Amino acid sequence: MRLEKKYLVEEVNTHLSKSDYVYLANYERITVDEIAELRAALAEHDAEFHVVKNTILNVAAQERSYPDLSEYLAGPTAIVVGGNNPSGVAKIVFDFFKKKEKVELKAGVLNDRALEVTEIEALSKLPGLEVLRAQLLGLLTQPATGFVRVINAVPQDLVNVLQAKVRKEKGEDA
C-alpha cells in the first residue's frame, strides 16, 4: 500500500476509534454552510462529520473487523462518529437530513453490528441517554420507596390511633 493511502487509512481508523458506532451518509447535494451547521449540532454530543473516500473507508472497516459495508460504499460518503450517545447523534442526523431533504443515511455500525437505515431511525427515536438514566434510577428507587412506606405505615397508624384517643379523652374531660 502506498504511503499516502496508508496515512489516509490510519486517519479514518482514528475517526472510527472515537466511538462504538459509525453512520454512513450520502452528502451529495449538501452545501458547505449546511455541513458547518451539521457539524455544530453534532459537536454538542462530541460527534463529528467527516467526508471520506470509499476505498479508504472500506480498508479501514476491514482492519477493524466491521461487517461488510461495500454495498453502501457507492457515491459520495461521509461518516458520523464520536461521543457516547448513539441515539442522540442519530436523532440529530435524522432531524437534520429530514429538514434539508438533501442528505440521506446509507447504513451504520453499532458495536460491530451492521445497522440498516430503519434501525438507525428506530435508534433516533429512543429517549436521550440522560432521560434513560433518570428512568432507570426511578425504577430502581421505586421498590425501596414502597418498602419504606409500608414500614412507616404501622407506627404512623399507631400514632394516629393514640392521637384520636387523646382527642376523645380531652373532649370528654371538657
N, C-alpha and C positions, 0 to 999 in steps of 0.2 A: 504494500500500500504506500502510495506517495506520502511524503511528509505533510503536505498541506491537508490531504484528506484525513490523515491520522489526527492532526490537530483539530479539525472540524468534528471528527467523531468524539474526541475527548471533550470538546466543548459541549456537544449535545449530551454526552454522558453526565457531565457536570450539572446540566439543567435537569436531566431526568432523575438525578440523585437527590434533588431538593424535596421530593415528596413521594408518597406511596401511590400517586396517581399521575396520569397524563391524559389530557384531552387533545384530540387531533381536530383541527378545524380547517375549512377551506376559506381563505381570506381574499378570494379573487377580486371582488369589487369594493373592497373597503378602502377608505382614504387614509392618509397619514394622520389627519386630525382625529378620525374615528379610532384608529389604533391607539393613539395617545389617550383618548377618553377611556377606552377599554383597559389599557394598562393602569391608568389611575384608579379605576374601580377595583381592579384585581389587587393592586398594591395594598388596599385596606385589609386584605386577607393574606398578605405576604405571598401572593401568587404572581406569576409572570407570564407574559405572552411573547413567544419567540418564533420568528419565521425560520424555517429550516429546509434544507434540501432533502427530498425524499430518499435518495440513495444513502445519504449520511445518516438519516434517522433510522432507516432500515438496518444498517450495520450496527448502530448504537443499540437498537432494540434487541438485536440478536445477541450482542455481547452481554446484555442484561438479562437474557433468557425470558424476554417478554413473549407473549403469544404472537403468532404470525400476523403482522399488520400490513403486509404487502398489498392486499386487496384495497386498502384505504389510501395507499400512497400514490395517488394519481392527481395531477394538477397541483396548484399551489397549496402548501401545507404549513400550518403554524401549530405550535404546541402550547398548551397552557399547563403550567406546573407550579409547585411551591405551596407553602402553607400547610396547615394540618387540618383543614376543614374542607374536604372534597365536596360535600353537599352545598356549602355556602358558595364555593367557587363555581360549581355547576349552575347554581341559581343566577349568579352574576352573568355568566356566559350566556345562558339561555335567555335571560331578560334582555341582554344587550343585542343578541342576534335576532330576537323577535322584534325588537324595536327598530333595528336598522334594516331588517329584511334583505340583507345582502350576504351575510355570512352564515355558514351552516357547519354544524359539527359533523365530523365523519365517524368517529369512534373514540374509544378511550381504553385505558388500562387502569385497574384499581387492584392493588396488591397482587400483581402478576396474573390478573384475570381480565380477559377482554370484555369490554362493555359495548353494547350496541347503543345507538342514539336514544332509543326508548328507555334503556336502563339508566342512562345519564340523566334523561329528563325526569325519571322517577326519583333519582337521587337528588335532583334540584328541588323537588317538592317537599323533601324532608325538612323538618324544623332545623334551625341552626344548632350548632354544637352547644352553645350556652343554654339554649332552651331545653335541649335533650338532657343536659346535665342537671338542670333545675328540676325537670320532670322525674328523673331518676332519684334525685335526692328526696323529692316529695314522696315518692313511692317507698323509699327506704325508711323514712321517718314516720310514715302513717301507722304501721303496726305498733311502734313504740308509743306514739301519742295515744292510741286507743287503749293500750295496756295501762298507761299512767292514768287515764280517765277512769278505767274500771277499778283500779286500786284506790284511787282517790274517792270514788263514789261511796264506799262503805263508811269511812269516817265522816264524810260530808253529810250523809243521811243521818248518822248518829247525832251529829251536831244540830241538824235541823229538828230532830225529834226532841232533843233536850231544850232547844230554844222555844219550841212550841209549848213544852211542859212549863217552862219558866213563865211564858206569857200567860198561860192559862192560870197558873198559881197567882200571878200578880193581879190578874183580872178578878179572881175570887176574893183576894185579900182587900181589894179596894172598895 
